[in-house]
């Protein structure tokens, strides 16, 4: 990765008149962003897996099995519903006062919420209060992540040299599969070495309580990151021109078409991610009879293999453009969506690993491209808010409902596999059309309003 360490290249101005890029600051930004992303997606990954396996009986034991699963997935969706609200709130704040300070708060809010989930009493101890607190903390998790996920992308991309914005975004995107891998290792180890009784009583709490250590390290790293050159330049120009600063949510009034296209371009990745890592786990355990340790191991291998795909996506997008790379990832997702459930039904474990790996690799190729692609579609004064809306609304409309809808489909239709496959393929088509209509600006500067 000589691109990250070459002081001459990294410190050269992005374009004439633009601020110089300090290689040390750029490395700190990408390290801080990747660690923060890993921390927050680790908590989300653990929660998603447990919502499909353990939480129905811990927090909803008074329901029958099918209703308990639906209720558990509904709490999972509460975090996704909160993400757009967090994206709007923190995005507007980040476009007004800067990226760095806002991201310090989102990191701490996410970490504290996760630790408190690990301390929650279950239904047998606290009754109805237990699931109510679970929903509240899940909401706070999602609220924090709504501001964090897009904000850290903007921070990293704005600190990156122009020729390597995709690569920096790709490095950042590895935080999600790294978190998924770490979550799978943790849950697999706990499931293997603890009895079912111990895992149900206290073992599931361990990953959430580990958030204390991760939070301390994350805050230490993030404190050393400076505000971005693009934001400083935007503030300077606004002050010199005496033009009033853009109002919060101005992006909705001035760039509504762009925001809608960003939402739709991320629809497939948002939906297929949760099909692959959440509902597929439930399907493998509840419908096909795999042991929890086996399904956790499957996700471990699939996420581990998908990590280089994020780097590939970012690096490739710097060479051939964001749109072509996004379309490559969506093609991989389409192939996976068309064949995932028939392959899992074959009870061929290596084939099941391979198809979920293909889905996650396709998602990571788009994820490695997405940070730069979204940032380049918006002006600096609206970038944080617009990017946050694009990601979080896609998660709300196309990601959050998937586990709940999938569970309902399989419980109430005679051909749930066909229905869910059609949903996955439909999302891919929607995203392909949206990507084709968005601008290609991978060779343009981030400095300036377009």
Sine and cosine of phi, psi and omega as CSV:
sin_phi,cos_phi,sin_psi,cos_psi,sin_omega,cos_omega
0.00,0.00,0.86,0.52,-0.02,-1.00
-0.89,0.46,-0.39,0.92,-0.01,-1.00
-0.88,0.48,-0.46,0.89,-0.08,-1.00
-1.00,0.02,-0.23,0.97,-0.13,-0.99
-0.86,-0.51,-0.12,0.99,0.01,-1.00
-0.97,0.22,0.96,-0.28,-0.13,-0.99
-0.92,0.39,-0.48,0.88,-0.02,-1.00
-0.94,0.33,-0.75,0.66,-0.04,-1.00
-0.93,0.38,-0.69,0.72,-0.12,-0.99
-0.95,0.33,-0.50,0.87,-0.08,-1.00
-1.00,-0.05,-0.05,1.00,0.03,-1.00
-0.92,0.38,0.54,-0.84,0.02,-1.00
-0.87,0.49,0.55,-0.83,0.02,-1.00
-0.89,0.46,-0.73,0.68,0.11,-0.99
-0.55,-0.83,0.28,-0.96,0.02,-1.00
-0.82,0.58,0.78,-0.62,0.01,-1.00
1.00,-0.01,-0.21,0.98,0.01,-1.00
-1.00,0.09,0.36,-0.93,0.00,-1.00
-0.89,0.45,0.52,-0.85,0.04,-1.00
-0.96,0.27,0.44,-0.90,0.01,-1.00
-0.97,-0.23,0.85,-0.53,0.03,-1.00
-1.00,0.06,0.84,-0.54,-0.07,-1.00
-0.88,0.47,-0.58,0.81,0.00,-1.00
-0.91,0.42,-0.71,0.71,0.03,-1.00
-0.89,0.45,-0.64,0.77,0.01,-1.00
-0.89,0.46,-0.68,0.74,0.01,-1.00
-0.91,0.40,-0.64,0.77,0.04,-1.00
-0.89,0.45,-0.64,0.76,-0.01,-1.00
-0.89,0.45,-0.72,0.69,-0.04,-1.00
-0.95,0.32,-0.56,0.83,0.06,-1.00
-0.92,0.39,-0.71,0.70,0.02,-1.00
-0.89,0.45,-0.69,0.72,-0.02,-1.00
-0.91,0.42,-0.68,0.73,-0.02,-1.00
-0.91,0.41,-0.66,0.75,0.00,-1.00
-0.92,0.40,-0.70,0.72,0.02,-1.00
-0.89,0.45,-0.66,0.75,0.04,-1.00
-0.88,0.47,-0.68,0.73,0.00,-1.00
-0.89,0.45,-0.68,0.73,0.01,-1.00
-0.86,0.52,-0.74,0.67,-0.12,-0.99
-0.97,0.26,-0.60,0.80,0.04,-1.00
-0.97,0.23,-0.37,0.93,0.13,-0.99
-0.88,0.47,-0.74,0.67,0.01,-1.00
-0.90,0.44,-0.66,0.75,0.01,-1.00
-0.91,0.41,-0.63,0.78,-0.02,-1.00
-0.92,0.40,-0.70,0.71,0.02,-1.00
-0.87,0.50,-0.72,0.69,-0.02,-1.00
-0.89,0.45,-0.69,0.73,-0.01,-1.00
-0.87,0.49,-0.68,0.74,0.00,-1.00
-0.93,0.37,-0.70,0.72,-0.02,-1.00
-0.94,0.35,-0.49,0.87,0.03,-1.00
-0.92,0.40,-0.38,0.92,0.01,-1.00
-1.00,-0.02,-0.24,0.97,-0.15,-0.99
-0.83,-0.56,-0.77,0.64,-0.19,-0.98
-0.94,-0.34,-0.62,0.79,-0.11,-0.99
-0.88,0.47,-0.51,0.86,0.03,-1.00
-0.82,0.57,-0.68,0.73,-0.01,-1.00
-0.99,0.12,-0.41,0.91,0.01,-1.00
-0.98,0.22,-0.65,0.76,-0.12,-0.99
-0.92,-0.39,-0.21,0.98,0.00,-1.00
-0.70,-0.71,0.76,0.64,-0.09,-1.00
-0.95,0.30,-0.31,0.95,-0.03,-1.00
-0.98,0.20,-0.18,0.98,0.02,-1.00
-1.00,-0.03,0.36,-0.93,0.16,-0.99
-0.95,0.33,0.21,-0.98,-0.15,-0.99
-0.82,0.57,-0.76,0.65,-0.04,-1.00
-0.90,0.44,-0.69,0.72,0.00,-1.00
-0.92,0.39,-0.60,0.80,0.03,-1.00
-0.88,0.47,-0.65,0.76,0.04,-1.00
-0.90,0.44,-0.69,0.72,0.03,-1.00
-0.88,0.47,-0.68,0.74,0.00,-1.00
-0.91,0.42,-0.64,0.77,0.01,-1.00
-0.90,0.43,-0.70,0.72,0.04,-1.00
-0.91,0.41,-0.48,0.88,0.04,-1.00
-0.92,0.40,-0.64,0.77,0.07,-1.00
-0.91,0.42,-0.57,0.82,0.08,-1.00
-0.87,0.49,-0.67,0.74,0.01,-1.00
-0.92,0.39,-0.41,0.91,0.01,-1.00
-0.86,0.51,-0.61,0.79,0.05,-1.00
-0.91,0.41,-0.58,0.82,0.02,-1.00
-0.95,0.31,-0.58,0.81,0.05,-1.00
-0.90,0.44,-0.59,0.81,-0.03,-1.00
-0.96,0.29,-0.39,0.92,-0.09,-1.00
-0.87,0.49,-0.71,0.70,0.04,-1.00
-0.88,0.48,-0.60,0.80,0.03,-1.00
-0.90,0.44,-0.68,0.73,0.06,-1.00
-0.92,0.40,-0.62,0.78,0.03,-1.00
-0.88,0.47,-0.69,0.72,0.02,-1.00
-0.91,0.41,-0.74,0.67,-0.06,-1.00
-0.90,0.44,-0.82,0.57,-0.06,-1.00
-0.96,0.28,-0.51,0.86,0.05,-1.00
-0.90,0.44,-0.74,0.67,0.03,-1.00
-0.89,0.46,-0.64,0.77,0.02,-1.00
-0.92,0.40,-0.66,0.75,-0.01,-1.00
-0.92,0.38,-0.56,0.83,0.06,-1.00
-0.96,0.27,-0.31,0.95,-0.03,-1.00
-1.00,-0.08,-0.74,0.67,-0.11,-0.99
-0.93,-0.36,-0.10,1.00,0.02,-1.00
0.89,-0.45,0.34,-0.94,-0.10,-0.99
-0.98,0.18,-0.67,0.75,-0.21,-0.98
-0.88,0.47,-0.79,0.61,-0.08,-1.00
-0.91,0.43,-0.62,0.78,0.03,-1.00
-0.88,0.47,-0.66,0.75,-0.05,-1.00
-0.94,0.33,-0.42,0.91,0.12,-0.99
-0.90,0.44,-0.68,0.74,-0.03,-1.00
-0.94,0.34,-0.68,0.74,-0.02,-1.00
-0.89,0.46,-0.60,0.80,0.02,-1.00
-0.89,0.46,-0.71,0.71,-0.03,-1.00
-0.93,0.36,-0.64,0.77,0.01,-1.00
-0.89,0.45,-0.67,0.75,0.01,-1.00
-0.90,0.44,-0.71,0.70,-0.04,-1.00
-0.90,0.44,-0.70,0.71,-0.01,-1.00
-0.90,0.43,-0.67,0.75,0.01,-1.00
-0.87,0.49,-0.66,0.75,-0.03,-1.00
-0.92,0.40,-0.67,0.74,0.01,-1.00
-0.89,0.46,-0.66,0.75,0.00,-1.00
-0.91,0.42,-0.55,0.83,0.10,-1.00
-0.87,0.48,-0.64,0.77,0.02,-1.00
-0.92,0.40,-0.31,0.95,0.00,-1.00
-0.98,-0.17,-0.02,1.00,-0.08,-1.00
-0.91,0.42,0.64,-0.77,0.19,-0.98
-0.97,0.26,0.42,-0.91,0.03,-1.00
-1.00,0.02,-0.05,-1.00,-0.07,-1.00
-0.89,0.45,-0.58,0.82,-0.03,-1.00
-0.90,0.43,-0.45,0.89,-0.03,-1.00
-1.00,-0.06,-0.72,0.69,-0.15,-0.99
-0.93,-0.36,-0.04,1.00,-0.01,-1.00
0.92,0.40,-0.61,-0.79,-0.09,-1.00
-0.91,0.42,-0.36,0.93,0.02,-1.00
-0.88,0.47,-0.56,0.83,-0.05,-1.00
-0.87,0.50,-0.82,0.58,0.03,-1.00
-0.92,0.40,-0.48,0.88,0.05,-1.00
-0.91,0.42,-0.69,0.72,0.04,-1.00
-0.92,0.40,-0.59,0.81,0.04,-1.00
-0.87,0.49,-0.70,0.71,0.02,-1.00
-0.90,0.44,-0.67,0.74,-0.01,-1.00
-0.88,0.47,-0.75,0.66,-0.02,-1.00
-0.92,0.39,-0.58,0.81,0.06,-1.00
-0.89,0.45,-0.62,0.79,0.05,-1.00
-0.89,0.45,-0.70,0.71,0.00,-1.00
-0.90,0.43,-0.61,0.79,0.10,-1.00
-0.83,0.55,-0.78,0.63,-0.03,-1.00
-0.91,0.42,-0.61,0.79,0.02,-1.00
-0.87,0.49,-0.70,0.72,0.03,-1.00
-0.92,0.40,-0.69,0.72,-0.04,-1.00
-0.92,0.40,-0.52,0.86,0.04,-1.00
-0.86,0.50,-0.59,0.81,0.05,-1.00
-1.00,0.08,-0.52,0.86,-0.08,-1.00
-0.96,0.27,-0.77,0.64,-0.19,-0.98
-0.86,0.52,-0.73,0.69,0.00,-1.00
-0.98,0.18,-0.61,0.79,-0.03,-1.00
-0.87,0.49,-0.66,0.75,-0.02,-1.00
-0.95,0.33,-0.50,0.87,0.09,-1.00
-0.90,0.43,-0.71,0.70,0.03,-1.00
-0.88,0.47,-0.68,0.73,0.00,-1.00
-0.85,0.52,-0.74,0.67,-0.05,-1.00
-0.94,0.35,-0.72,0.70,-0.03,-1.00
-0.91,0.42,-0.62,0.78,0.01,-1.00
-0.95,0.31,-0.36,0.93,0.08,-1.00
-1.00,0.04,-0.22,0.98,-0.12,-0.99
-0.99,0.12,0.53,-0.85,0.16,-0.99
-0.91,0.40,0.50,-0.86,-0.17,-0.98
-0.82,0.58,-0.67,0.74,-0.10,-0.99
-0.96,0.29,-0.18,0.98,-0.10,-1.00
-0.77,-0.64,0.43,0.90,0.03,-1.00
-0.88,0.47,-0.63,0.78,0.03,-1.00
-0.90,0.44,-0.70,0.71,0.00,-1.00
-0.88,0.47,-0.70,0.71,0.03,-1.00
-0.88,0.47,-0.66,0.75,0.06,-1.00
-0.90,0.43,-0.57,0.82,0.05,-1.00
-0.91,0.41,-0.66,0.75,0.06,-1.00
-0.87,0.49,-0.70,0.71,0.03,-1.00
-0.87,0.50,-0.65,0.76,-0.05,-1.00
-0.92,0.40,-0.34,0.94,0.04,-1.00
-0.92,0.39,-0.28,0.96,0.02,-1.00
-0.86,0.52,-0.60,0.80,-0.01,-1.00
-0.93,0.37,-0.80,0.60,0.03,-1.00
-0.92,0.40,-0.52,0.85,0.09,-1.00
-0.88,0.47,-0.67,0.74,0.03,-1.00
-0.91,0.43,-0.68,0.73,0.04,-1.00
-0.87,0.49,-0.66,0.75,0.01,-1.00
-0.90,0.43,-0.73,0.68,0.00,-1.00
-0.89,0.46,-0.64,0.76,0.03,-1.00
-0.90,0.44,-0.68,0.74,0.01,-1.00
-0.91,0.41,-0.65,0.76,0.04,-1.00
-0.87,0.49,-0.72,0.70,-0.04,-1.00
-0.89,0.45,-0.76,0.65,-0.04,-1.00
-0.93,0.36,-0.62,0.78,0.03,-1.00
-0.89,0.46,-0.70,0.71,0.01,-1.00
-0.89,0.46,-0.70,0.72,0.02,-1.00
-0.90,0.44,-0.66,0.75,-0.01,-1.00
-0.92,0.40,-0.54,0.84,-0.03,-1.00
-0.98,0.22,-0.63,0.78,-0.17,-0.99
-0.98,-0.19,-0.14,0.99,0.07,-1.00
-0.94,-0.34,0.49,-0.87,0.13,-0.99
-0.94,0.35,0.30,-0.95,0.02,-1.00
-0.87,0.50,-0.57,0.82,0.00,-1.00
-0.92,0.38,-0.71,0.71,0.01,-1.00
-0.92,0.39,-0.64,0.76,0.01,-1.00
-0.89,0.45,-0.64,0.77,-0.02,-1.00
-0.95,0.31,-0.53,0.85,-0.07,-1.00
-1.00,0.08,-0.69,0.73,-0.04,-1.00
-0.63,-0.78,-0.34,0.94,-0.08,-1.00
-0.89,0.46,-0.59,0.81,-0.02,-1.00
-0.92,0.40,-0.35,0.94,-0.02,-1.00
-0.97,0.26,-0.43,0.90,-0.12,-0.99
-0.82,0.57,-0.76,0.65,-0.03,-1.00
-0.86,0.50,-0.59,0.81,0.00,-1.00
-0.95,0.32,-0.64,0.77,-0.01,-1.00
-0.95,0.33,-0.40,0.92,0.09,-1.00
-0.89,0.45,-0.28,0.96,0.01,-1.00
-0.86,0.51,-0.39,0.92,0.02,-1.00
-0.87,0.49,-0.77,0.63,-0.01,-1.00
-0.91,0.41,-0.68,0.73,0.00,-1.00
-0.90,0.44,-0.60,0.80,0.00,-1.00
-0.91,0.42,-0.69,0.72,0.00,-1.00
-0.86,0.50,-0.73,0.69,0.00,-1.00
-0.90,0.43,-0.68,0.73,-0.02,-1.00
-0.88,0.47,-0.69,0.72,0.02,-1.00
-0.90,0.44,-0.66,0.75,0.01,-1.00
-0.86,0.51,-0.71,0.71,-0.01,-1.00
-0.92,0.39,-0.70,0.71,-0.11,-0.99
-0.94,0.35,-0.47,0.88,0.03,-1.00
-0.88,0.48,-0.40,0.92,-0.07,-1.00
-1.00,0.00,0.03,1.00,-0.02,-1.00
-1.00,-0.08,0.71,-0.71,0.00,-1.00
-1.00,0.01,0.23,-0.97,0.10,-1.00
-0.91,0.42,0.41,-0.91,-0.13,-0.99
-0.98,0.20,0.52,-0.85,0.05,-1.00
-0.87,0.50,-0.63,0.77,-0.04,-1.00
-0.90,0.44,-0.66,0.75,0.00,-1.00
-0.93,0.37,-0.67,0.74,0.03,-1.00
-0.86,0.50,-0.69,0.72,0.00,-1.00
-0.90,0.43,-0.65,0.76,0.02,-1.00
-0.89,0.45,-0.67,0.74,0.02,-1.00
-0.91,0.41,-0.63,0.78,0.00,-1.00
-0.90,0.43,-0.71,0.70,-0.01,-1.00
-0.91,0.41,-0.62,0.78,0.02,-1.00
-0.90,0.45,-0.64,0.77,0.00,-1.00
-0.93,0.36,-0.66,0.75,-0.04,-1.00
-0.93,0.36,-0.55,0.84,-0.05,-1.00
-1.00,0.04,-0.15,0.99,-0.01,-1.00
0.86,0.51,0.41,0.91,0.06,-1.00
-1.00,0.07,0.75,-0.67,0.00,-1.00
-0.84,0.54,0.63,-0.78,0.00,-1.00
-0.90,0.43,0.56,-0.83,0.01,-1.00
-0.84,0.55,0.66,-0.76,0.06,-1.00
-0.94,0.33,0.37,-0.93,0.08,-1.00
-0.85,0.52,0.66,-0.75,0.02,-1.00
0.93,0.38,0.33,0.94,0.07,-1.00
-0.87,0.50,-0.44,0.90,-0.02,-1.00
-0.88,0.47,-0.50,0.86,0.00,-1.00
-0.93,0.36,-0.62,0.79,-0.01,-1.00
-0.98,0.20,-0.59,0.80,-0.13,-0.99
-0.99,-0.13,-0.43,0.90,-0.04,-1.00
-0.74,-0.68,0.72,0.70,-0.07,-1.00
-0.89,0.45,-0.64,0.77,0.00,-1.00
-0.89,0.46,-0.66,0.75,0.02,-1.00
-0.90,0.44,-0.70,0.72,0.00,-1.00
-0.87,0.49,-0.70,0.71,0.00,-1.00
-0.88,0.47,-0.68,0.73,0.00,-1.00
-0.91,0.42,-0.62,0.78,0.04,-1.00
-0.89,0.45,-0.68,0.73,0.04,-1.00
-0.85,0.53,-0.76,0.65,-0.06,-1.00
-0.93,0.35,-0.53,0.85,0.00,-1.00
-0.92,0.39,-0.38,0.92,-0.02,-1.00
-0.98,-0.21,0.07,1.00,-0.07,-1.00
-0.87,0.49,-0.74,0.67,-0.05,-1.00
-0.90,0.43,-0.72,0.70,-0.03,-1.00
-0.89,0.45,-0.64,0.77,0.01,-1.00
-0.91,0.41,-0.71,0.71,-0.05,-1.00
-0.95,0.31,-0.73,0.68,-0.05,-1.00
-0.94,0.34,-0.44,0.90,0.06,-1.00
-0.88,0.48,-0.74,0.68,-0.05,-1.00
-0.97,0.23,-0.46,0.89,0.14,-0.99
-0.89,0.46,-0.66,0.75,-0.11,-0.99
-0.97,0.24,-0.65,0.76,-0.14,-0.99
-0.97,-0.23,-0.24,0.97,-0.01,-1.00
-0.91,-0.42,-0.89,0.46,-0.07,-1.00
-0.94,0.34,-0.56,0.83,0.02,-1.00
-0.87,0.50,-0.59,0.81,0.05,-1.00
-0.89,0.45,-0.72,0.69,0.03,-1.00
-0.88,0.47,-0.66,0.75,-0.02,-1.00
-0.91,0.41,-0.68,0.73,-0.02,-1.00
-0.91,0.40,-0.59,0.81,-0.05,-1.00
-1.00,0.08,-0.73,0.68,-0.11,-0.99
-0.99,0.15,-0.64,0.77,-0.08,-1.00
-1.00,-0.05,-0.61,0.79,-0.08,-1.00
-0.97,-0.23,-0.14,0.99,0.14,-0.99
0.99,0.13,0.28,0.96,0.05,-1.00
-0.95,0.32,0.53,-0.85,0.09,-1.00
-0.95,0.30,0.46,-0.89,0.00,-1.00
-0.83,0.56,-0.67,0.75,-0.03,-1.00
-0.89,0.45,-0.52,0.86,0.01,-1.00
-0.95,0.33,-0.70,0.72,-0.01,-1.00
-0.94,0.33,-0.61,0.79,0.08,-1.00
-0.88,0.48,-0.66,0.75,0.03,-1.00
-0.90,0.44,-0.61,0.80,0.04,-1.00
-0.88,0.47,-0.73,0.68,0.02,-1.00
-0.90,0.43,-0.58,0.81,0.04,-1.00
-0.86,0.52,-0.77,0.63,-0.02,-1.00
-0.90,0.43,-0.68,0.73,-0.04,-1.00
-0.90,0.43,-0.68,0.73,0.00,-1.00
-0.93,0.36,-0.61,0.79,0.01,-1.00
-0.88,0.47,-0.69,0.73,-0.01,-1.00
-0.94,0.35,-0.49,0.87,-0.08,-1.00
-0.98,0.20,-0.23,0.97,-0.06,-1.00
-0.84,0.54,-0.75,0.66,0.01,-1.00
-0.88,0.47,-0.37,0.93,-0.01,-1.00
-0.90,0.43,-0.55,0.83,0.04,-1.00
-0.91,0.41,-0.68,0.73,0.05,-1.00
-0.90,0.43,-0.66,0.76,0.03,-1.00
-0.87,0.48,-0.70,0.71,0.00,-1.00
-0.87,0.50,-0.72,0.69,0.00,-1.00
-0.91,0.42,-0.72,0.69,-0.02,-1.00
-0.92,0.40,-0.68,0.73,0.00,-1.00
-0.90,0.43,-0.59,0.80,-0.03,-1.00
-0.92,0.38,-0.43,0.90,0.10,-1.00
-0.95,0.30,-0.37,0.93,-0.06,-1.00
-0.99,-0.10,-0.73,0.69,-0.11,-0.99
-0.93,-0.37,-0.09,1.00,0.01,-1.00
0.95,-0.30,0.38,-0.93,-0.05,-1.00
-0.94,0.34,-0.67,0.75,-0.13,-0.99
-0.92,0.40,-0.70,0.71,0.00,-1.00
-0.89,0.45,-0.62,0.79,-0.01,-1.00
-0.94,0.33,-0.65,0.76,0.08,-1.00
-0.86,0.50,-0.67,0.74,-0.01,-1.00
-0.91,0.40,-0.56,0.83,0.08,-1.00
-0.88,0.47,-0.74,0.67,0.01,-1.00
-0.89,0.45,-0.62,0.78,0.02,-1.00
-0.93,0.38,-0.56,0.83,0.08,-1.00
-0.89,0.46,-0.68,0.73,0.06,-1.00
-0.88,0.47,-0.65,0.76,0.02,-1.00
-0.91,0.43,-0.63,0.78,0.01,-1.00
-0.89,0.46,-0.68,0.73,0.04,-1.00
-0.88,0.47,-0.65,0.76,0.00,-1.00
-0.93,0.37,-0.69,0.73,-0.02,-1.00
-0.88,0.48,-0.60,0.80,-0.06,-1.00
-0.95,0.33,-0.42,0.91,-0.17,-0.99
-0.84,-0.54,-0.05,1.00,-0.15,-0.99
-0.87,0.50,-0.81,0.58,-0.11,-0.99
-0.95,0.30,-0.64,0.77,0.11,-0.99
-0.86,0.51,-0.62,0.78,0.01,-1.00
-0.93,0.37,-0.68,0.73,0.03,-1.00
-0.89,0.45,-0.60,0.80,0.01,-1.00
-0.91,0.40,-0.32,0.95,0.03,-1.00
-0.94,0.33,-0.20,0.98,-0.02,-1.00
0.88,0.47,0.40,0.92,0.09,-1.00
-1.00,-0.08,0.97,-0.25,-0.13,-0.99
-0.89,0.46,-0.74,0.67,0.04,-1.00
-0.85,0.52,-0.61,0.79,0.02,-1.00
-0.92,0.38,-0.59,0.80,0.05,-1.00
-0.91,0.42,-0.66,0.75,0.07,-1.00
-0.87,0.50,-0.69,0.72,-0.07,-1.00
-0.90,0.43,-0.67,0.74,-0.08,-1.00
-0.96,0.28,-0.60,0.80,0.06,-1.00
-0.94,0.33,-0.55,0.83,0.09,-1.00
-0.89,0.45,-0.68,0.74,0.04,-1.00
-0.87,0.49,-0.69,0.72,0.02,-1.00
-0.87,0.49,-0.74,0.68,-0.03,-1.00
-0.93,0.36,-0.57,0.82,0.05,-1.00
-0.91,0.42,-0.66,0.75,0.07,-1.00
-0.88,0.47,-0.66,0.76,0.03,-1.00
-0.91,0.42,-0.66,0.75,-0.03,-1.00
-0.95,0.33,-0.50,0.87,0.10,-0.99
-0.89,0.46,-0.69,0.72,0.04,-1.00
-0.94,0.34,-0.59,0.81,0.01,-1.00
-0.91,0.42,-0.61,0.80,0.03,-1.00
-0.92,0.40,-0.38,0.92,-0.01,-1.00
-1.00,-0.10,-0.47,0.88,-0.22,-0.98
-0.88,0.47,-0.64,0.77,-0.06,-1.00
-0.86,0.52,-0.76,0.65,0.01,-1.00
-0.94,0.34,-0.64,0.76,-0.04,-1.00
-0.87,0.50,-0.73,0.69,0.01,-1.00
-0.93,0.37,-0.69,0.72,-0.04,-1.00
-0.88,0.47,-0.64,0.76,-0.03,-1.00
-0.95,0.31,-0.28,0.96,-0.02,-1.00
-0.99,0.13,-0.13,0.99,-0.14,-0.99
-0.73,-0.68,0.50,-0.87,0.09,-1.00
-0.95,0.31,0.36,-0.93,-0.08,-1.00
-0.83,0.56,-0.66,0.75,-0.09,-1.00
-0.93,0.36,-0.22,0.98,-0.02,-1.00
-0.81,-0.58,0.08,1.00,-0.20,-0.98
-0.92,0.40,-0.72,0.69,-0.04,-1.00
-0.89,0.45,-0.78,0.63,-0.04,-1.00
-0.90,0.44,-0.72,0.69,-0.03,-1.00
-0.90,0.44,-0.68,0.74,0.04,-1.00
-0.90,0.44,-0.67,0.74,0.00,-1.00
-0.89,0.46,-0.67,0.74,0.03,-1.00
-0.90,0.44,-0.68,0.74,0.00,-1.00
-0.86,0.52,-0.73,0.68,-0.03,-1.00
-0.96,0.29,-0.74,0.68,-0.15,-0.99
-0.96,0.28,-0.59,0.81,0.03,-1.00
-0.94,0.35,-0.56,0.83,0.10,-1.00
-0.89,0.46,-0.67,0.74,0.05,-1.00
-0.90,0.43,-0.63,0.78,-0.02,-1.00
-0.93,0.38,-0.74,0.67,-0.11,-0.99
-0.99,0.11,-0.55,0.84,-0.14,-0.99
-0.88,-0.47,-0.22,0.98,0.01,-1.00
-0.96,-0.28,-0.82,0.57,-0.08,-1.00
-0.83,0.55,-0.67,0.75,-0.06,-1.00
-0.96,0.28,-0.28,0.96,-0.18,-0.98
-0.85,0.52,-0.79,0.61,-0.02,-1.00
-0.86,0.51,-0.67,0.75,0.00,-1.00
-0.91,0.41,-0.74,0.67,-0.01,-1.00
-0.89,0.46,-0.67,0.75,-0.01,-1.00
-0.89,0.46,-0.70,0.71,0.02,-1.00
-0.88,0.47,-0.68,0.74,0.00,-1.00
-0.90,0.43,-0.68,0.73,-0.01,-1.00
-0.86,0.51,-0.72,0.69,-0.05,-1.00
-0.95,0.32,-0.41,0.91,0.02,-1.00
-0.99,0.11,-0.42,0.91,-0.16,-0.99
-0.85,-0.53,0.05,1.00,0.04,-1.00
-0.79,-0.61,0.35,-0.94,-0.03,-1.00
-1.00,0.03,-0.25,0.97,0.00,-1.00
-0.70,-0.72,0.91,0.41,-0.03,-1.00
-0.90,0.45,-0.53,0.85,-0.02,-1.00
-0.88,0.47,-0.72,0.69,0.00,-1.00
-0.89,0.45,-0.68,0.74,-0.03,-1.00
-0.90,0.45,-0.72,0.70,-0.03,-1.00
-0.94,0.34,-0.56,0.83,0.06,-1.00
-0.90,0.43,-0.68,0.74,0.03,-1.00
-0.90,0.44,-0.62,0.79,0.05,-1.00
-0.88,0.48,-0.73,0.68,0.01,-1.00
-0.87,0.50,-0.71,0.70,-0.01,-1.00
-0.93,0.38,-0.59,0.81,0.04,-1.00
-0.89,0.46,-0.65,0.76,0.03,-1.00
-0.90,0.44,-0.62,0.79,0.03,-1.00
-0.89,0.46,-0.70,0.72,0.01,-1.00
-0.87,0.49,-0.71,0.71,0.02,-1.00
-0.85,0.53,-0.72,0.70,-0.03,-1.00
-0.92,0.39,-0.63,0.78,0.03,-1.00
-0.87,0.49,-0.72,0.70,0.00,-1.00
-0.89,0.46,-0.68,0.73,-0.01,-1.00
-0.90,0.43,-0.70,0.72,0.01,-1.00
-0.86,0.50,-0.67,0.75,-0.02,-1.00
-0.90,0.44,-0.43,0.90,-0.04,-1.00
-1.00,-0.06,-0.14,0.99,0.02,-1.00
-1.00,0.09,0.41,-0.91,-0.03,-1.00
-0.96,0.27,0.44,-0.90,0.09,-1.00
-0.96,-0.28,0.93,-0.37,-0.08,-1.00
-0.76,-0.64,0.50,0.87,-0.11,-0.99
-0.94,0.34,-0.25,0.97,0.04,-1.00
-0.97,-0.22,0.08,1.00,-0.04,-1.00
-0.98,-0.18,0.32,-0.95,0.01,-1.00
-0.98,0.22,0.46,-0.89,0.13,-0.99
-0.99,0.11,-0.21,0.98,-0.06,-1.00
-1.00,0.03,0.88,-0.48,-0.03,-1.00
0.85,-0.52,0.35,-0.94,-0.06,-1.00
-0.97,-0.26,0.84,-0.54,0.02,-1.00
-0.87,-0.49,0.00,0.00,0.00,0.00
